[in-house]
Amino acid sequence: MPEDSLIPGHTQQGRLVMNAKISIAEFFSWRHHPFADTYSLKQPFLSHKDKRIMDKALSLLSYGKSFAVTGPSGSGKSTLAQHIISSLDPHHYRPILIPYGGLQRGGILKAIADLLGVDASGRSVPLLTRLQKHISQMTSENSGLFPVIVIDDAQLMERDSLLDLCSLMINPQKKTVAASLILIGDEMLAKTLQLNIMSAIRTRLTCFFCMDPLNEEESHAFISFRLDCSQAPAHLFDQGALELIASSCHGNRRLIMNMATVLLDEAFYLQEKTVGSQLVLSCDLVEISG
């Protein structure tokens, strides 16, 4: 290919990389892309506060309690919730994860019915009643499983849907708890549940766990953790680059993942084995803020 046929902005080095067809994994010598969303980690990164929430959440569930986990987008709420679910003893608990709380009232109940194997097509008995009976039977059996209903994006739920969930939490015959509820949502969920009209739901929740963005030290540790899990070289980012990423992303884990992905692609294109501060500052695909 003649030199003048290069795409504007592409360097001779970039052309050599493309011609050699070296994969980004081979270039950086990692097993997995450290910031890819195509796989999940068995053990996620947990800050000190995350670990405290994790321990208290598991303790509350052992008592049949319910709670909410709130915090800004990218603070790790969904990841923590999934880790809580995976840590439950499968011989004693039956997790029911609804990943989107924006479903209509009937949609929420049908999603729960599908996961529990309850026929949602019958009309003679309301689905809510059938679910109540099914869950009560689950917990009444000697070898029964205790349901834990987890709703992500719960700030999108209607009040009636939340009341339906509250009705599933009680065994009316024994007057005991039949299921635990975990609501996952952003700051709007916390504000909504404080309204007087939501008191019937709020009083069913033992507490509210608020997740915070990572501080600068935790942001560095988060990146190092992802590199270590993917068996990537520890020197992929120098100290200056780490500081710029941490200050720009303000502890938002999702933003850190996205920004680091773009920077590694840029380093691969430029044939640089380490993402340095100069590369971060010169990359026009990322936004640097203080």
N, C-alpha and C positions, 0 to 999 in steps of 0.2 A: 504494500500500500504506500503510495507516494506521500512525502511529508505534508504536502499542501492539502491532502485529503483528510487530515485529522479533524475531528470535531473541534470547533472552537473551544478553547479552555482545556483541552486534553493535552497532557504532556507526553513526551517521548517515553517516560517511565510508565505512564498509564497504558500506552499502546503495547509496550512489552509485556505488561502483566496480562492484558487481554489475550495477546498472542500465545503466551505461555500456558494460559488456561489453568493457572494455579488457583485452587479454591481458597476462600478466605480462611477456612479451617486449617488448611495446610500452611498457609502463610503465617498465621499467628500460633500455630501448634496447639490448638485446643481440641477437646473431645466434643464439646457442644458449644454453640454460640452462647456466651455467658448471659446475654440479655434477650434471648429469643422468647417468644410467647408460645412456642409450639410444644413445649414440654413443661411439666410441673416438677417441683422439687419435693422429695419425700419430707424434708425438714426445711421449712421456710425460714427466712431471716426474722428473728424476733428481737426487738429492742428490749431494754430492761422493763419498760412499762408493758410491752406486749406480753412478756413472760408472766408478769403479775396478773394481767387480765386473763391469760390462758389458765393459770392455776385456779383463780377464783371462779372462772366460768365452769370449769370441770367440777369444782366443788359444789357450786350451786345446782348443776344438773343432777348430781348425785342425791340431792335433797328434793328433786322434782320442781325446782324453781325455774322461772323464766326471766329473761333480761333483754336489753337492747344494746347494740354496739353502734355507736355513732361516730362521726368524724368527717373531715373534708375528703374530697375525692383524691384517691392516690395514697391514702394513709395506711392502707393494708387491711382494711376491714374484711373484705371478702376472702382474702388469703388466710387471715386469722380464723375466720369462721370455718373455712374448709379444713384447717388444721385441727380445730376443735372437734369437728365431726370425725375426722380420721383417727383421732385419739380415743374415741369412745369404744368401749368394749362391745364388739358386735354380738356377743351372746346376751347382752342385757339392754342394748339400745337399738332403736330403728330410726336412723336419720332420714328426714324427709326434706330435701332441699328444693326450694322453688327459687330459681335464679333471677326472676323478674317479678317484682311486686306490682307492676302496672297492669296486670291482667284484670279483667272485670270480675265482679263478685263470683259469678258462676265459674269463671275460668280458674280462679284460685282453687275452688273446691274440686273441680274436675282434675286439676293437676295433682292434688293430694290423693284423690281417688285412684288415679292411674298408678301412682307410685306405691300405693298400698294394695293394689289389685282388687279394688272395689268397683263393681259395675256401675258406671255413671249414666247408663242409658235408661234405666227404669224411671217411671213417672208416678207410680202408685205411692211411693214413699219418698219424701224430699231427700235429696242427696246429703244434705247436712245431717239429717237424722240417721241415715245409713252409716255415715262416717262416724258419728258419735257412738253408735252401737258397735261398729267394728273396732274402734280404738279402745272402747271399754272392755271388749272381749280380749283384745291383745294383752292388756295389762292385768286382766283377771286370771289368765291362765297361769299355771304353776311355772311353766317355762316361757312365759310371755316376754315380749320385748316392749320396752318403754319408748314411745315415739318422741322424737325431738324434731319439731317443725322449724325449719330455718327459712326465713323470707329475706332475700336480698332486694335492694332498692325498695325497701319497705316504705320510704317516704312517698311513694306513688300510690299506696294502697288507700282505698276508700274506707270510711269509718265502719260501714256495714261489713266489709270483708274482715276487718280487724275484730269486730264483735263475733263474727262466725268462728274465727280462730280461737277466741277466748272460750267459746262454748265447747270447742273440741278438747280443751284443757282439763275439763272436769268430768269425773265419773259420777253421774247423778245418783246411781244406786248406792255406791259406797261413800259418796260425798268426799272423795279423795281426788288427788290430781291424777289425770289420765295421760297427760302429755305435757312436755315443756315447749316453750316458744322462744325462739331467738329472732329478734328483728334487727336487720342490718340496714343502715341508711345514713344519709349525710346529715348535716346540721339541721336541715329542714325537718327531719323526723323528730329530732329532740325538741324543736320548737312546737311542732304540731301536737306532740303527746302532752305538752304542758297546758294545752287549752282545756277549759272546763268541760267542753263537750266530749273530750277524750278521757275523762277521769275513770270511766269504767274499764278502759283498756290499760291506762297508766298504772292503776292499782294492782293489776295482775302481774306487773313486772317488778321483780325484786330490786333491780337497780339498773342504772344506765352506765355503761362503760364508754368513755370518750377516748378515742384514739387520736394521737397527736402526730404531726409531721416529724420526721427525723431531725435531730440536731446535726451540726456539721460533723462531729465525730462519728455519729451513727451513720451518716450518709457515706463517709469514707468506708466504714466497716461493712455497710450494705454492698458497696461495689466490690470490696475484697472478698466478701462472702460469695457473691455470684461468680467471681473469677475462680475461686477455689472449687466451687461445686462443679464447674464446667472443665476443670483441669486445665485452665488457661494460665499462661505465664503471669506472675504477680506484678510484672513491670509494665503491663499494657498501658497504664496511665501514670504519668509522673505526678509529683506532689502538686505542682501548679495547676495541672489539668483537673485533679481531684477537687481542689479548692474552688476553681471556677464552676465546675459542675454542681458542687454542693451549694454555692452561693446563688446560682441561677435557678436551681430547682426547688430551693426552699424546703428541702426535706420531703418532697413529693416523690414517692417511690416510682410511680408510673412515669413521671417526667424524667427521673434519673435513668430508668430503663430505656426510654425513647432517645434521650440525648446521647447516652453512651453508645447505643446502636448506630446512630448516624455518624458519630465521631469515629467509630471503628471502621465503618465503611469508607469514610474519608481517608483514614490512615492507610487502609488497604489500597485504595486508589493511588495514593501518593507513595506507596511502598515504604511507609514508615512503620517500624515495628512497635513504636511507643507513641501514644497520644500525648503530646506535650501541650503546654499552655499556648504556645504560638499557633498550633494547629487549631485549638479550640477558638481562639480569637479570630482566626482567618476564615474559619468555616462559615459560609453564608447560609447554611441550612439549619443552624442553631441560633437561638436568641440568648445573648448574654445579658443578665441583669444583676443588679447588686442586691 
